[in-house]
């Protein structure tokens, strides 16, 4: 066991010696470099003191070196000295090599400078000499041209790289349109080449040296300014505040959904007329007059103004001119009594007047209207609940002979049975009558309507309970001339009303009966079977259903519109119907829907269909609807929880899908 240990010890000693030699070599190199630096510094000092002092020092140093070498003085040598001597490493040799490299570099620099001076001296002055025959350039001139070419190439590469940077795009967005891209890129490059904070630079104005700070201001020539010049420039140059950056466009999807729910959404690009009207609404303060625009365009402008709450005393003047025949105020909430009076003051040839939310249309306004020589043929008043019965009496008596259309909305406790009796007496030419959300009309008033034999359009929405016999009698008396019949929220309308409609009405184009649970499915089947009336274009049977909330699905007596009535309706009017509303008629079964919208059935005229809250409507039924109605534009499916993922054809709108999207607009199929 002794021999292996001895061998281990000898190997460890060899490793230690090798490490010592490596350390010695590194220390020798370090000392040589230090001596070379010291020698260079000494030479610099000697040259600064003068040539004489240098010669004396050299003469004194030579005898000392000779004496030392002659004496052969030597002391103990270290391991480093032995290592350097064994590898022929001499500090004097290192110093001499460094001196040679410096001398060669100095000579090369002087030669290059001399060549540049000669080339500049040989170059002719463009201002003082005329151009002569070209001569071959020297080697130095060729090198200068090459450097110039390389510099231009590098500059173009740097400009191209800057054009792809964010800083260039930001500065281009803020710059004027007249600025060139290369100029912007060079400005960015110059700003990037400016000294950093803490460095020294010359002021762009006074040329004084100063320390650059993060707050140093840019001068007129692109350089930086010192503190004094920066203060002066800030006092002289008050820059305009930057325009706030416009936020990215948002709310597009919400606006589209709002338009769909309002019924104003249209697929495709907007028409030029629509764009012009929207531009006018945005710049309404600059408009002085609407000119000679058609009535339907003026009506669209009035609708948009009211939607955006722009209709006030100032903008009202755009719609009231001496030659104006019709004035439509769709939102009079911002108008006062004097504003309504001004309408009748200016528009002396007025034939039709329409005002919604006309709270300030009071007795004084009606009194002024009666004092004017104005013969109205159409009068539409909404929300004028401060207008008394006495003024209504005077209006009908003095202006009723020319009236052809009278529509009154939300009059609260005014406009009752006695007013309807006066209409029968003073309005022989009345063709359209609508009384909506009225709290005063009773059965007697409904019977008075039956004496208006000239009526063609009748719409009633009464808060008092009306007996079925009263409305049936009125329909029987005037039904032969009726073209539209609207009975909103007639809760007690039953099959006798349907029989009166079938027996007397021969020209109906629009039929509405809503919120009635007294009518039955058999009554609807009887109405639409062998009815002499032409196909109806608009039908609305919303919420005609069995109304017992405790037993919503038990409808043994068939109250409301059910499967058989729906099939009979589509068989009678399906080929010409344009709008159909069966909202909440939940007893229409799936087989009835499949039969109506079967593959061999086509309803080319149907444009809008309301099937919300029909439990049996699912993806398949909606697909059948799109297949059977090629020209349909909108289908409402609110509350149809089985509708999940429908492929909507291009140009169609599906509203009310119960998911996160909520609406599907313009499908891709």
Phi, psi and omega in degrees: 000347183286325184291316176300320179298320179297318179296321177299318181295317180296321179293322179293323177295320179297319177297320179296317179297319180296319177296321180294320179296318179298318178296321180296319180296317180297317179296323180295317178298318179298316179296323180295317178296320179296318179296323180295317178297318180296320179296319179297317178297321181295318179296322179297317179295320182294319178295326179291325182286334179127161185288326182294314180297327179292322180293321178296317179296323180292321179295324178288329184283331184292311179298325180295318180294322180294320180296317181296319181289329180286328181285337182056047179283128181217146179238193179292136181261139179273175178295326179295318180297318178298319182294316181294321180293323181292332181257014176055041177262122183235132178293327179294321179295320178298318180295318180296320179297319179295322179295319179299318181296320180295318181295319179296319179294321180294318178296319179296320179295317179295321179296319180294320179294319179295321180294320178295321179295318179296321180295320178293324180291326181281341182286127181288151179276122183293332184280329187253342185238150176274158181288133179244188179294141183290145178239154179296131181285155179282173179295323179293322180294320178298321178294321177296318177296321179295318178296320178297318178297316178297321180296318179295320178297316178296322179295317178296320177296319178295320179295318178297321178292323179292323179298336178270002183269165178290325181298320178295316180296321179293316180292326178293324178293328181269347184277170177285160180290337183283342182288140180279153180294323179294322178295319178296318180295319178295323177296320177295319180296319178295321178293328178286333180274359179292152182296151181277162176302134182102341178271168181262148178204163177267138180295141183290342182252304184266355177062020177274149178283140178207164179270126181287136177238166177298344183257009179295136185265149179281135181274181182292335182261009179099346178276185180260157182249148174285178185297317182295313180293329177295319178295318179296318180293323178293326179287325183277320187253102176261100184288147177291143179297143180292144178292139179296140181289129181290136178287155179296149182298126180228166176083009181295317181292321179295321179294320179295318179294322177296321179295324179294315181292330178280347182082015182251006183280142175222144180278156179087187181286153179287149177285158180297326178297317179297318179296321179294320180294319179294323176296320177297320180294327179286334183239044185295333181292339182268354184273134176256326182200154177272352177071210183261057179279151176296160184295323182289331176287319177298323178295320178294322177295318179296322178296316181292322177299318181291324179295324181266011177059039181260352184277112178218194183297325183284312183285343178298331181296338178293333186258355181243106176233160180302331181267005183290133180259328182227134176238122180243112178252103185275348175207098181262024183294332181264004181263149180250178182301318180297328180292318177294322178296322181296332178299314182283340175289318185275310185276086183282341180257028185293132177245329180228135180229131180223126181218124176251149184056040183272066182295326184273008175279093188250188180299325181296322178292315179297323177297318177294321178300318180292336180279348182265153178273070182238127180251098181277135173258340180224129181226119183234118184227127184233122174081012179273068184278001176263003179274122188280163178295328179297319178290325175297321179298314179295319181298312181294325182289321185267329184243000187287340184293335180261353185291132173243341180217128179224118180229124185232127183235138170053064177256005178056241188268016178248172179061072183252207185297322183294328177292320178295326176294323177292327177299318179300327184274318190256353184238076183287341183257011184292122180251340182228128178225127176222124178238110189240136179053054181258136183255003187243334182288136180237196179299325180296319178295322178295322178292328175296326179297330180295347179269357180270086187288346181272357184293136173241340182226122182229128176224126182230135171218095189248141180278333178283155181283123183251133181286146178300328181295324181293311181291327178294321179294318179296317180295321179295328182283321187244004188293334185294337179256354185290135174252330175227137178225120182233117178241089181279129173055046170270092188293333185260007177294130183233198184292337178295326176294319178295322178293321178296322178296315182293323185282335187246330187272128180231357184229020184292134173244344179218131181224126179225124171223115186236156172059041178241126175251011178267331176291152184241166178295324176296324178296320177292321177297318179294323181296313188269002178262120179056042178269132182285352179288141176297165178305136183274139183275325182230124180231133180224107176241045183297133176060028169274090190208172175286124192262013179278110183288340178283332179228067187292334183259355179266100183232067184291330182272356177071043177289144178081187179276119181242201188296309184296319178296322179293319178295317179296322178301311183290329176293326181279313190244004187299325186286343182237355185291139181248324179225132182226130180232110175238040180304127174068014173277075193285352181268012171280120188278168178294315177303324178294318178296319179294324179290318181293317182256044178288171185294329182271003180259133179230132178235082188288340182270346185288123182249328184221132182228130179246108179235030181295145177062031167261114190295333185273357180281123178226192182300321181293318180295318179295321175297322176295325178296313179296328180286320183277343181240084187294335184255011182293144183251327186214135175230124179259127182229038177299136177078001177271090189287348178274352177276118185234308185218093183253137175273108186270130178294160180295136179085359178258160180231126176246118188248133171096020178295128185281069174215189184292332180289312177087325182212148175238122187241130174051080178295170184262355183279000000 
